[in-house]
Amino acid sequence: MTARNISKIKFAFLQAFIAIALAMSSVANAMEMQSVETGENVNLEDLTGNGKWTLVKFWASNCHICQLQTPDISAFHDKHKDGMAEVIGVSLDGPSGMDAVNRYITETNPSFPSYVADSLIISSYYFSVTEENFRGTPTYLLFNPEGELLGSNPGMLSVEAIESFIERKS
């Protein structure tokens, strides 16, 4: 293989990489998901920027920490849903995992609405808005009332930290 052929291969690879990156950037603020309650397809962008802070909790039915955090995140949602903030839950289990999703919801009884999306869609979306790889659950995104992403947090998150962040940024 000649140096010229290697350059052509590198250029073709670069073109493919750019095409994938552009395709991924088009999913920014347009992550399609399905409502657990109604089965309706919605985009995450349609649920943010509605004049309230929106905390998005990415969870999985087999995530023990997600289960432990649900009561606190539900309490945050209940305390603020009629005022400054709300919570949206998004399961990585995908539409094919609805049995596990429904068991999780029955066991944990979140007070906030829940949605499901494919984990690859979530990972691509997360990368497009944070420029970081999705690491696992729970993971949180916090959008301001105008729908701008102002924070991301992989791992456990306290209600006090959420409220303090919102207070500082409001």
DANOR-V810077 format. One record per backbone hydrogen bond with DSSP energy under -1.0 kcal/mol. CO is the residue of the C=O (numbers start at 1). NH is the residue of the N-H. E is the energy in kcal/mol with one decimal. If there is no record, write none. Layout:
[[CO NH E] [CO NH E]]
This chain:
[[2 6 -2.2] [3 7 -2.2] [4 8 -2.0] [5 9 -2.3] [6 10 -2.6] [7 11 -2.5] [8 12 -2.5] [9 13 -2.6] [10 14 -2.6] [11 15 -2.5] [12 16 -2.3] [13 17 -2.7] [14 18 -2.5] [15 19 -2.3] [16 20 -2.4] [17 21 -2.6] [18 22 -2.7] [19 23 -2.1] [20 24 -2.7] [21 25 -2.2] [22 26 -1.1] [24 27 -1.5] [25 28 -1.2] [27 30 -2.8] [31 44 -2.1] [33 42 -2.9] [34 116 -2.4] [35 39 -1.8] [40 35 -3.0] [42 33 -3.0] [43 46 -1.3] [44 47 -2.1] [53 86 -1.8] [54 143 -2.8] [55 88 -2.6] [56 141 -2.0] [57 90 -3.0] [58 139 -1.5] [59 92 -2.6] [60 63 -1.9] [63 67 -1.8] [64 68 -2.3] [65 69 -2.1] [66 70 -1.3] [69 73 -2.6] [70 74 -2.7] [71 75 -2.2] [72 76 -2.2] [73 77 -2.3] [74 78 -3.0] [75 79 -2.4] [76 80 -1.8] [77 81 -2.4] [80 83 -2.4] [80 85 -1.6] [84 53 -3.3] [86 55 -2.8] [88 57 -2.9] [89 115 -2.2] [90 59 -2.5] [91 117 -2.1] [94 97 -1.9] [95 98 -1.1] [97 101 -2.3] [98 102 -2.8] [99 103 -2.0] [100 104 -2.5] [101 105 -2.5] [102 106 -2.3] [103 107 -2.6] [104 108 -2.8] [105 109 -2.3] [113 89 -2.9] [114 36 -2.4] [115 91 -3.3] [116 34 -2.9] [118 122 -2.3] [119 123 -2.6] [120 124 -2.3] [121 125 -2.7] [122 126 -3.1] [123 127 -2.3] [124 128 -2.3] [125 129 -1.8] [126 130 -2.2] [127 131 -2.4] [138 155 -3.4] [139 58 -3.3] [140 153 -2.7] [141 56 -3.1] [142 150 -2.9] [142 151 -1.4] [143 54 -2.4] [144 147 -2.3] [145 51 -2.2] [148 144 -2.7] [151 142 -2.8] [153 140 -2.5] [158 162 -1.8] [159 163 -2.8] [160 164 -2.4] [161 165 -2.3] [162 166 -2.5] [163 167 -2.3] [164 168 -2.2] [165 169 -2.1] [166 170 -1.3]]
